[in-house]
Amino acid sequence: MRFKIYRYNPETDKKPYMQDFVLDNISDDMMLRDALLLIKAEDETFTFRHSCGEGVCGSDAVNINGTNGLACKSRLSELKEPIEVRPVPSMPVIRDLVVDMEQFYHHYRAIKPYLTVKDPVPEVEFLQTPQQREKLDGLYECILCGCCTTACPSFWWNPDKFRGPAALLQSYRFLADSRDQATSERLQELDGPYRMFRCHSIMNCVNVCPKGLNPTEAIHSIKKLMVKDLV
Amino acid sequence: MSLQAQGMRAWLLQRLTAVYIAVYSLSLIIWIIINYPINYSGWYSVFSHPVILISTVIFYLSLFVHAWVGIRDILVDYAKPSSVRFILLTALALFLLVMTTWLLLIVISLVKV
């Protein structure tokens, strides 16, 4: 099986380049992450992030044949050869497939990804009805791998100002939570031309999300909340 | 409505004007199909009727607002240097102002006669 891997070591390389690898011992049930590990065994200077290997940690988001995805959840037999692996687009490359995610986390921190409660906190626990809990389905599963945000053209054009689909989905995760009491502050923070309204429903985020989530729908729900807040 | 409409307000204006533009255009197309062929006097009498005239003026104003918000969105995304963006936005605003003035002149001429 043939691979084209993006290589860049800022200490020795002037420019990034694509390196070819050929692996023979590929079985049907292997994922791209397994192949990257074999490549690393062949060439130990090759660097990429990975951890759990089962789509839970969100470490190994890479660009596979032009589409963002998790290496550990991409079956080799379903990919077209040569398999081209690059770092996720628009992020500063630290080395090979490893990118600097600081911008992404900055936006995540900015949406205050925690419950804000103003009433006195209950002595034992917060109670939620099954219906209230159901509203968080399709939102809480996000693993912050960054596939969606780095596939979003609006984020490419305005990475410093647009929050990106991942952060906005998380924002709605807290807006939709019956226990959170900071709705109007959250909505106010997202108003303005850039933070949320750079989203033009391109839906690249929905296409690439390895967890099958729908950030575009979440963004639309935030807009609906804003209209409700206005009226 | 001000040229300052940003974020939420701009988005809402875009949506509302879109609905009005769609409804007006569809009704106009249907009207043309039903009454085809239409001669000058037919056109004239329909478009000087106050209700049609007012809804037409609202249509054009909606179109201008819609164009302002939409093209500004594109410029904010793609015209990065602020000088270029400023020049293009000014040109757009001037163009829309000229169109509005023209629209008003037409309305005045229709009302007078």
Boltz contact constraints between the chains, C-beta under 6 A:
constraints:
  - contact:
      token1: [A, 157]
      token2: [B, 77]
      max_distance: 6.0
  - contact:
      token1: [A, 191]
      token2: [B, 7]
      max_distance: 6.0
  - contact:
      token1: [A, 191]
      token2: [B, 8]
      max_distance: 6.0
  - contact:
      token1: [A, 192]
      token2: [B, 6]
      max_distance: 6.0
  - contact:
      token1: [A, 192]
      token2: [B, 7]
      max_distance: 6.0
  - contact:
      token1: [A, 193]
      token2: [B, 6]
      max_distance: 6.0
  - contact:
      token1: [A, 193]
      token2: [B, 7]
      max_distance: 6.0
  - contact:
      token1: [A, 197]
      token2: [B, 7]
      max_distance: 6.0
  - contact:
      token1: [A, 197]
      token2: [B, 11]
      max_distance: 6.0
  - contact:
      token1: [A, 226]
      token2: [B, 8]
      max_distance: 6.0
